[in-house]
Amino acid sequence: MNRIIFTLLVGLAILGSTSSVQAQKSVIKLNLFSPIVSTVSGFYENAFSENTSAQLGFFYTGASIGDTKFSGFGITPEIRFYLSETSAPQGFYAAPFIRYQNFDLTEENTESKATLSNFGGGLLIGKQWIFKERIALDAFIGPSYVSGSIEVESQGTDEEIFETGALNGFGVRLGLAFGIAF
């Protein structure tokens, strides 16, 4: 619970610090890759200087890995440092991020249940294009690391039956998001 509050506070502090900028540019986006893994993923980005923006992402999933069904959410605040000549939120960028995820797990063959909570972060590189001052396309990729704990709810069930390998340890975060700038 403390990790949820911490992640939300970091995200709100980042977005709240943007209120003093006169010519803000904001973008609302959806990740086009997320439906492939039974997920809905969206982002709100707000530029707060010529070459810096903050983004807050949220996802909800109902995916499966093997016989383990995941349903849950994730929150991802990040800071984007735009490295190109154009002003934020467009051009090439590097973005450190943190992420909190919380999932309810069910094992199909045994009807076992558990909760998985993990926390981590990483670094993205990407490029965002703004077409006709309204249409946004954002492509990104980068390494990430998450670590978490699993709490088994069913008696007599070992946590090893849950297939969580893809959600713990090192991984790759990638996406292609489409949205509207305003």
Summary of the structure (lengths in Angstrom):
residues: 182
radius of gyration: 17.7
end to end distance: 33.8
largest distance: 59.5
contacts: 596
relative contact order: 0.19
helix: 16%
strand: 60%
